[in-house]
Amino acid sequence: MPIPNLNLDVGTSSEPEQVVGSIQLLLLLTVLTLVPAILALMTSFTRIVIVLSFIRNALATQQTPPNQVLIGLAIFLTFFVMAPVYSQINEAAIQPYLSGEIEQDEALAIGAAPLREFMFSQTREKDLALFVNISGAERPRTKDDVAMHVLVPAFVISELKTAFQMGFMIFIPFIIIDMVVASTLMSMGMFMLPPVMISLPFKLLLFVMVDGWHLVVKSLVESFF
């Protein structure tokens, strides 16, 4: 197998097109560094990873499942939820741009439309109005009038609120188990025995009997549709 030879030259340019191409390459590399932030703040990743973290905290299983497992599950669930949005972006913007049918600016505008529609469907009007008022912009008449720098933070705080609401519902049954175990140990005079050590097997038993992972993932995915 031949080994490729890569040469990087830095010199003067006699044609403006060469400078523009270099700037576009630099901007592309900059955008690639923002991919993790885009994944976390403009998709379903935020809600999913927070709810999964709440489950681990409610079970009080310390680092089980480990962070790598939770984040990996959250990423693949994000891919599953965002698959229809990606399909629309690919068909309407990416493929026409690669075939030369549309320009870069037009591709970005068309590709952002499905993503904006997804964020609008999950954003509360109250949160959106908050950032519209803070930005000092005029009241938007349509969704197209809302700037992306206004929509993204409104979408994020809406996702945080939804995730915390789901986390609260997850905590309730496990708190009841902790209270029952703690009250039982106190009535038996076993003050030196940690209640968490006794309640953990009962939490795991309850979670397994109700097929907790199935119910949580089902609720998470269905909450976006």
C-alpha positions in Angstrom: 0.0 0.0 0.0 1.6 3.3 -1.0 2.1 5.9 1.7 0.6 9.3 0.9 3.0 12.2 0.9 1.5 15.4 2.4 3.1 18.8 1.8 2.1 22.0 3.5 3.4 25.2 1.9 3.2 28.7 3.3 3.8 31.4 0.8 2.4 34.4 -1.0 -0.7 34.1 -3.2 -1.2 35.9 -6.5 -4.9 35.0 -6.8 -7.7 36.1 -4.4 -9.5 32.7 -4.8 -6.6 30.9 -3.1 -6.9 33.2 -0.1 -10.7 32.7 0.1 -10.2 28.9 -0.1 -7.8 29.0 2.8 -10.1 31.1 4.9 -13.0 28.7 4.2 -10.8 25.8 5.3 -9.9 27.7 8.5 -13.6 28.4 9.2 -14.5 24.7 8.6 -11.9 23.6 11.1 -13.2 26.1 13.6 -16.8 24.8 13.2 -15.6 21.2 13.7 -14.2 22.2 17.1 -17.8 23.4 18.0 -19.4 20.1 17.1 -19.5 18.9 20.8 -21.3 22.1 21.8 -23.7 21.8 18.9 -24.4 18.2 19.8 -25.0 19.1 23.5 -27.0 22.3 23.0 -29.0 21.9 19.8 -30.2 18.3 19.9 -31.9 16.0 22.3 -28.6 15.1 24.1 -29.1 17.5 27.0 -32.4 16.1 28.2 -31.3 12.5 27.7 -28.0 12.7 29.5 -29.5 14.6 32.5 -32.3 12.1 33.0 -29.9 9.2 32.8 -27.7 10.9 35.4 -30.8 11.3 37.6 -31.5 7.6 37.4 -28.0 6.8 38.7 -28.3 9.3 41.5 -31.7 8.1 42.5 -30.4 4.5 42.7 -27.4 5.7 44.7 -25.2 3.3 42.8 -22.2 5.7 42.8 -20.4 5.1 39.4 -22.6 2.3 38.2 -23.3 2.5 35.3 -20.1 4.4 34.5 -20.0 7.7 32.8 -18.8 6.2 29.6 -21.9 4.0 29.4 -24.3 6.7 30.2 -22.8 9.2 27.7 -22.5 6.5 25.0 -26.2 5.6 25.5 -27.2 9.2 25.4 -25.3 9.8 22.2 -26.9 6.8 20.4 -30.3 7.8 21.7 -29.6 11.3 20.3 -28.8 9.8 17.0 -32.0 7.8 17.0 -34.2 10.9 18.0 -32.4 13.2 15.5 -32.4 10.8 12.6 -35.5 12.3 10.9 -34.0 15.8 11.3 -30.7 14.6 9.8 -32.5 12.9 6.9 -34.3 16.2 6.0 -31.0 18.1 6.3 -29.2 15.6 4.1 -31.9 15.5 1.4 -32.6 19.3 1.3 -29.2 20.8 1.9 -26.2 18.5 2.0 -26.8 16.4 -1.2 -27.8 19.4 -3.3 -24.7 21.3 -2.1 -22.4 18.4 -2.8 -23.8 18.0 -6.3 -23.3 21.8 -7.0 -27.0 22.6 -7.3 -27.0 25.3 -4.5 -24.4 27.6 -2.9 -22.9 27.3 0.6 -25.0 30.1 2.1 -28.2 28.7 0.6 -27.3 25.2 1.9 -26.7 26.5 5.4 -30.1 28.3 5.4 -32.0 25.3 4.1 -30.1 22.9 6.4 -30.9 25.0 9.5 -34.6 24.9 8.9 -35.3 21.3 10.1 -33.1 21.8 13.1 -34.8 25.1 14.0 -38.2 23.4 13.6 -37.1 20.7 16.0 -35.9 23.2 18.6 -39.1 25.2 18.3 -41.2 22.2 19.0 -39.4 21.6 22.2 -39.0 25.3 23.3 -41.5 26.9 25.6 -42.9 30.3 24.6 -42.1 31.7 28.0 -38.4 30.9 27.6 -38.3 32.1 24.0 -39.9 35.4 25.0 -37.4 35.8 27.8 -34.4 35.9 25.4 -36.3 37.9 22.8 -36.9 40.6 25.4 -33.3 40.5 26.7 -31.9 40.8 23.2 -33.9 44.0 22.6 -35.1 42.7 19.3 -38.6 43.4 17.9 -41.3 40.9 18.6 -41.0 38.3 15.9 -44.1 37.7 13.7 -43.0 34.3 12.5 -40.5 31.6 13.5 -38.2 32.8 10.7 -37.8 36.1 12.5 -36.3 34.5 15.6 -32.5 34.6 15.4 -30.5 31.4 16.1 -28.6 33.1 19.0 -32.0 33.7 20.6 -33.5 30.3 19.9 -30.6 28.1 21.2 -30.5 29.4 24.8 -34.3 29.3 25.0 -34.2 25.7 23.8 -31.5 24.8 26.3 -33.3 26.1 29.4 -36.5 24.5 28.2 -34.7 21.2 27.9 -33.2 21.6 31.4 -36.7 22.2 32.9 -38.1 19.2 31.1 -35.2 17.0 32.2 -35.6 18.1 35.9 -39.3 17.4 35.8 -38.6 13.9 34.6 -35.9 13.5 37.2 -38.3 14.5 39.9 -40.7 11.8 38.9 -37.9 9.3 38.8 -36.8 10.2 42.4 -40.2 9.8 44.1 -40.4 6.0 44.3 -36.8 5.7 45.4 -37.2 8.3 48.1 -40.2 6.4 49.4 -38.0 3.3 49.7 -35.3 5.3 51.6 -37.9 6.7 54.0 -39.4 3.3 54.7 -36.0 1.7 55.3 -34.8 4.5 57.5 -37.9 4.5 59.6 -37.7 0.7 60.0 -34.1 0.8 61.1 -34.8 3.6 63.6 -37.7 1.7 65.1 -35.5 -1.3 65.5 -32.8 0.8 67.2 -30.2 0.0 64.5 -28.8 3.6 64.3 -25.3 2.5 63.3 -26.4 0.7 60.1 -26.4 3.0 57.1 -30.0 3.1 55.5 -28.5 3.4 52.0 -26.8 0.0 52.3 -30.1 -1.7 53.1 -32.3 0.3 50.7 -30.0 -0.2 47.7 -31.0 -3.9 47.0 -34.6 -3.0 47.3 -34.1 -0.1 44.8 -32.4 -2.4 42.4 -35.1 -5.0 42.8 -37.8 -2.5 42.1 -36.0 -1.1 39.1 -35.4 -4.5 37.6 -39.0 -5.7 38.3 -40.6 -2.8 36.5 -38.0 -3.0 33.7 -36.8 0.5 34.5 -34.4 1.0 31.6 -37.1 0.1 29.1 -39.6 2.5 30.7 -37.1 5.4 31.0 -35.8 5.1 27.5 -39.3 4.7 26.1 -40.4 7.9 28.0 -37.4 9.8 26.9 -37.8 9.0 23.2 -41.5 9.5 23.2 -41.2 12.9 24.9 -39.6 14.2 21.6 -42.4 13.1 19.3 
